[in-house]
Amino acid sequence: MAVKGNNNNDPLGDSWNLLISLIYFILALIILSLGYVILTDQIHDFINKKTYTPEELEQISKKAIARQSAENEEANWDKVVNGIHIRTGLNADQDLQIIIGSCTSCHSAKLITQNKATREGWKGMIKWMQATQGLPDLGKNEPVILNYLAKYYAPTNTGRRKNLDIASIKWFILDVDKTPQ
């Protein structure tokens, strides 16, 4: 029968109990230290919490409402501004959802907006995507998509001027030596 206390057969018994108590104490200190480090800001805020006047509470409330309104505005990802669908950058019209569903499931809308082509050019791009990129047959949506692309993303005549027809230009020789003084 084992008796607690001094046991002549176990000379390290008291040392082990002391060592285990020391380990528990160190673990408790570590846990408390980690808790303090993790909760420092919350503890500081609780200790130093400020009491607000009704005017300050009203200002805080107005700021929170404004912040929430701004977050809701950002969350409105299907918004159209000045005829442009904000999320995609595509021109908005009644066929926009067909375009988004058919085109942007494979690539970015920027691939559409950065290109310009005639209806035949867009049709050629669709045929190329079907032949090489795995685009399935668009069925009844193909004419709708082609009409949309030709309407909004057709080539424009803005930009560089046409080349000069040098043969038809009447040239004048300037006499540089006889410049007025």
C-alpha positions in Angstrom: 0.0 0.0 0.0 1.4 3.4 -1.1 1.5 6.2 1.3 1.8 9.8 0.3 4.5 11.9 1.7 8.1 11.0 2.2 8.8 7.7 0.7 12.2 6.4 1.2 12.0 4.3 -2.0 11.4 7.4 -4.1 14.0 10.1 -3.2 12.9 12.3 -6.2 9.2 12.3 -5.4 9.1 15.8 -3.8 11.4 17.1 -6.5 9.0 15.9 -9.2 6.0 17.4 -7.5 7.9 20.7 -7.3 9.0 20.5 -10.9 5.4 19.8 -12.1 4.1 22.6 -10.0 6.7 24.9 -11.5 5.8 23.8 -15.1 2.1 24.5 -14.4 2.9 27.9 -13.0 5.0 28.8 -16.1 2.3 27.5 -18.4 -0.3 29.7 -16.6 2.0 32.7 -17.0 2.5 32.0 -20.7 -1.3 31.7 -21.2 -2.0 34.9 -19.3 0.7 36.8 -21.2 -0.7 35.6 -24.6 -4.2 36.6 -23.5 -3.0 40.0 -22.5 -1.1 40.5 -25.8 -4.1 39.4 -27.8 -6.6 41.4 -25.9 -4.5 44.5 -25.1 -6.5 46.8 -27.4 -9.9 45.6 -25.9 -8.6 45.9 -22.4 -7.2 49.4 -23.1 -10.5 50.4 -24.7 -12.5 49.1 -21.7 -10.4 50.8 -19.1 -10.3 54.1 -21.0 -13.8 54.1 -22.5 -15.2 57.5 -23.1 -18.6 58.7 -22.3 -20.1 60.5 -25.2 -22.4 63.5 -25.2 -25.7 63.3 -27.2 -24.2 65.5 -29.9 -21.1 63.3 -30.3 -23.4 60.2 -30.5 -25.4 61.9 -33.2 -22.2 62.7 -35.2 -21.0 59.1 -34.8 -24.3 57.8 -35.9 -24.3 60.1 -39.0 -20.8 58.9 -39.9 -21.8 55.2 -39.5 -24.9 55.8 -41.7 -22.7 57.5 -44.4 -20.2 54.7 -44.2 -22.9 52.1 -44.6 -24.4 54.0 -47.5 -21.0 54.1 -49.2 -20.6 50.3 -48.7 -24.0 49.7 -50.1 -23.1 51.8 -53.1 -20.0 49.7 -53.7 -22.0 46.5 -53.2 -24.3 47.6 -56.1 -22.2 45.8 -58.6 -24.8 45.8 -61.3 -25.0 49.6 -61.5 -25.1 51.5 -64.8 -23.6 55.1 -64.9 -23.8 57.1 -68.1 -24.8 54.1 -70.1 -21.9 52.0 -68.9 -22.3 48.9 -66.8 -19.8 49.6 -63.9 -18.7 46.1 -63.1 -17.9 45.1 -66.7 -17.3 48.4 -68.5 -19.7 47.3 -71.3 -22.3 49.5 -72.8 -25.7 48.9 -71.2 -28.7 48.0 -73.2 -31.5 45.4 -73.2 -29.1 42.6 -74.4 -26.3 43.2 -71.9 -27.1 40.2 -69.7 -26.9 37.9 -72.8 -23.4 39.4 -73.6 -22.3 39.0 -70.0 -23.5 35.4 -69.9 -22.1 34.4 -73.2 -18.8 36.3 -73.3 -17.5 37.0 -69.8 -17.9 33.5 -68.6 -14.7 32.7 -70.6 -12.8 36.0 -70.7 -12.8 39.5 -69.3 -15.1 42.2 -70.7 -12.0 44.2 -71.3 -11.2 41.9 -74.2 -14.4 43.2 -75.8 -14.0 46.8 -75.0 -10.4 47.0 -76.2 -11.3 45.6 -79.7 -13.2 47.2 -82.6 -14.5 45.3 -85.5 -17.3 45.2 -88.0 -20.1 42.7 -87.7 -18.2 40.4 -90.0 -15.0 40.9 -88.0 -16.8 40.0 -84.8 -18.4 37.0 -86.4 -14.9 35.9 -87.5 -13.7 36.2 -83.9 -16.6 34.1 -82.7 -15.9 31.4 -85.3 -12.2 31.4 -84.3 -13.2 31.0 -80.6 -15.5 28.2 -81.5 -12.8 26.5 -83.6 -9.8 27.0 -81.2 -11.0 28.0 -77.8 -14.0 25.6 -77.2 -16.7 28.2 -77.4 -20.0 26.3 -78.0 -22.6 27.2 -80.6 -24.3 30.4 -79.5 -27.6 29.4 -81.2 -30.3 32.1 -81.3 -28.0 34.4 -79.2 -25.4 34.7 -81.9 -27.3 37.4 -83.9 -28.1 39.3 -80.7 -24.4 39.2 -79.7 -23.3 40.2 -83.2 -25.8 43.1 -83.3 -24.6 44.3 -79.9 -20.9 44.1 -80.7 -21.4 45.8 -84.1 -23.5 48.6 -82.5 -21.1 49.5 -79.6 -17.7 48.2 -80.6 -17.4 48.9 -84.3 -14.4 50.7 -85.8 -14.6 54.5 -85.7 -13.1 57.1 -88.0 -11.5 59.0 -85.2 -7.7 59.0 -84.8 -5.1 59.2 -87.5 -5.8 61.1 -90.7 -5.7 59.4 -94.1 -2.4 59.4 -96.0 -1.8 62.3 -98.2 -2.1 61.9 -102.0 1.2 63.4 -102.9 0.5 63.4 -106.7 -2.5 65.6 -106.4 -0.9 68.2 -104.1 0.0 71.5 -105.8 3.4 72.4 -104.4 4.8 75.9 -104.0 8.5 76.7 -104.0 9.4 79.2 -101.3 12.2 81.6 -102.0 13.9 81.7 -98.6 16.6 84.2 -99.7 14.1 87.0 -100.2 12.5 87.1 -96.8 11.1 90.5 -95.7 13.2 92.3 -93.0 
